[in-house]
Amino acid sequence: MDLLLWITTGFMLIGLVVLVSMKKGMERKVAFIKANVEDEENLSKAKSVIWWICGVTAWGVGALSLVGWWFNV
């Protein structure tokens, strides 16, 4: 097995573990935001949820790019 396959597999597995470990916390933050619509603390929680979504999207794009690159090589 070549190095690119190991890098791709490691990137995907580590990202998936981080994603699953943070999922419950993000669900709690979203529930808090929905329950307390007029709260000032919602802005910081909403920003962290938005950044988490952006990070997960970037991880997904990176993982798909690595898989495509591996198949191309």
Secondary structure in CASP SS format (residue, H / E / C, confidence):
PFRMAT SS
TARGET T0000
AUTHOR 0000-0000-0000
METHOD secondary structure of the structure
MODEL  1
M C 1.00
D C 1.00
L H 1.00
L H 1.00
L H 1.00
W H 1.00
I H 1.00
T H 1.00
T H 1.00
G H 1.00
F H 1.00
M H 1.00
L H 1.00
I H 1.00
G H 1.00
L H 1.00
V H 1.00
V H 1.00
L H 1.00
V H 1.00
S H 1.00
M H 1.00
K H 1.00
K H 1.00
G H 1.00
M H 1.00
E H 1.00
R H 1.00
K H 1.00
V H 1.00
A H 1.00
F H 1.00
I H 1.00
K H 1.00
A H 1.00
N C 1.00
V C 1.00
E C 1.00
D C 1.00
E C 1.00
E C 1.00
N H 1.00
L H 1.00
S H 1.00
K H 1.00
A H 1.00
K H 1.00
S H 1.00
V H 1.00
I H 1.00
W H 1.00
W H 1.00
I H 1.00
C H 1.00
G H 1.00
V H 1.00
T H 1.00
A H 1.00
W H 1.00
G H 1.00
V H 1.00
G H 1.00
A H 1.00
L H 1.00
S H 1.00
L H 1.00
V H 1.00
G H 1.00
W H 1.00
W H 1.00
F H 1.00
N H 1.00
V C 1.00
END
